[in-house]
């Protein structure tokens, strides 16, 4: 069960409720697509990463596997220790400290690695603890952050993505990063609680259920993020 969401304002809560009323999260989740990872295929690469990364120990191989999955550029620039301990689990359940302080694992990971921007950092946590974390992609920021004028739809986050010759990336500013990642996690928690409370069942592929990666029908933060990534990609007319 995801922790209670701590949203920064009533305005944001109202915006999220309005969004939930007008969007089909089940359809968005089922239409998520990232290279080989489709619902029809059973999200095979996501399944493998989640299976291998559950626990408090994140290894260099884990990090590089996530970067490879993300089709990240400049992999040789990623530097991280052979192993790194993060406060993620306590007795096989999410560490209670994460409820009020979701940024703690992120700041430890960021301080001990190089070459991982906001998106990559968030993706490592997404696979290490999918119940409580979700990736924050530049596409999402373009649509629900401060966004570019064409793609902006909602303003849920005080983050901005910018384009350079190598692609889009999330700007790291002292006023917004990493604080706004905490807001993002609480947005995911909010939607997960709303969906689970409304008996809207998440259609997880069977392998996730059979291998105890998910409780049948139960939305976790990573599941919500996948649906929102699909929404953002559709808004930006991104086709992979």
Residue pairs with C-beta under 8 A, 6 or more apart in sequence:
1 196
2 131
2 132
2 188
2 189
2 192
2 193
2 220
2 221
3 94
3 98
3 99
3 132
3 189
4 99
4 189
4 193
5 186
5 187
5 189
5 190
5 193
6 100
6 186
7 13
7 16
7 183
7 186
7 187
7 190
8 183
8 186
12 156
12 183
12 187
13 190
15 154
15 156
16 156
16 187
16 190
16 191
16 194
17 194
19 154
20 191
20 194
20 195
23 231
25 191
25 195
25 200
25 202
25 219
25 224
25 227
26 200
26 201
26 202
26 203
28 226
28 227
28 228
28 230
28 231
29 39
29 202
29 203
29 223
29 226
29 227
29 230
30 39
30 203
31 39
31 230
32 38
32 39
32 43
32 226
32 227
32 229
32 230
33 230
33 240
34 45
34 240
35 45
35 71
35 240
36 44
36 45
37 43
37 44
37 45
37 46
39 203
39 205
42 205
42 206
42 207
43 205
43 208
45 69
46 69
46 127
47 205
47 207
47 208
47 211
47 213
49 65
49 66
49 69
49 127
50 127
50 130
50 208
50 213
51 211
51 213
52 62
52 65
53 62
53 127
53 128
54 89
54 128
54 213
55 88
55 89
55 128
56 85
56 86
56 87
56 88
56 89
57 83
57 84
57 85
57 86
58 83
58 84
58 85
58 86
58 109
58 124
58 128
59 82
59 83
59 84
60 80
60 81
60 82
60 83
62 124
62 127
62 128
63 78
63 80
63 113
63 116
63 124
64 75
64 78
66 120
66 123
66 124
66 127
67 75
67 78
67 116
67 120
68 75
69 123
70 119
70 120
70 123
72 78
72 120
73 166
73 167
74 115
77 114
77 115
78 113
78 114
78 115
78 116
78 120
79 113
79 114
79 115
80 112
80 113
80 114
80 116
81 112
81 113
84 108
84 109
84 112
84 113
86 105
86 108
86 109
86 125
86 128
87 95
87 97
87 98
87 104
87 105
87 108
88 94
88 95
88 98
88 105
88 125
88 128
88 129
89 95
89 129
90 96
94 129
94 131
94 132
97 104
98 104
98 105
98 129
98 132
102 132
102 133
102 181
102 182
102 185
102 186
103 178
103 179
103 181
103 182
105 125
105 128
105 129
105 133
106 121
106 122
106 125
106 178
106 181
107 178
109 116
109 121
109 124
109 125
110 116
110 121
110 178
113 121
116 124
117 169
117 170
117 172
118 136
118 169
118 170
118 172
118 177
118 178
118 181
119 135
119 136
119 137
119 138
119 169
119 170
122 133
122 134
122 135
122 136
122 181
122 184
123 135
125 133
126 133
126 134
126 135
126 222
126 225
130 213
130 220
130 221
130 222
130 223
131 220
131 221
131 222
132 185
132 189
132 220
132 221
133 185
133 188
133 221
133 222
134 184
134 185
134 188
134 221
134 222
134 224
134 225
134 226
134 228
135 222
135 225
135 229
136 159
136 170
136 181
136 184
137 229
137 232
138 161
138 167
138 168
138 169
138 170
139 161
139 168
139 229
139 232
139 233
139 236
139 238
140 228
140 229
140 232
141 147
141 157
141 159
141 160
141 161
141 170
142 148
142 151
142 152
142 161
142 168
142 232
142 236
143 151
143 152
143 153
143 154
143 231
143 232
143 235
143 236
144 153
144 154
144 155
144 156
144 157
144 228
144 232
145 155
145 156
145 157
145 158
145 159
145 160
145 161
145 180
146 152
146 155
146 157
146 158
146 159
146 160
147 153
147 155
147 160
147 161
148 161
148 163
151 235
151 236
153 235
156 183
156 184
156 187
157 176
157 180
157 183
157 184
157 187
158 175
158 176
158 180
158 183
159 170
159 171
159 176
159 177
159 180
160 170
160 171
160 176
161 168
161 169
161 170
161 171
162 168
162 169
162 171
170 177
171 177
185 221
188 221
188 222
188 224
188 225
188 228
189 221
191 219
191 224
191 228
192 219
192 220
192 221
192 223
192 224
195 202
195 219
195 224
196 218
196 219
200 219
201 216
201 217
202 214
202 217
202 218
202 219
202 220
202 223
203 217
204 213
204 214
204 216
204 217
204 223
207 213
208 214
209 215
209 216
214 220
214 223
233 240
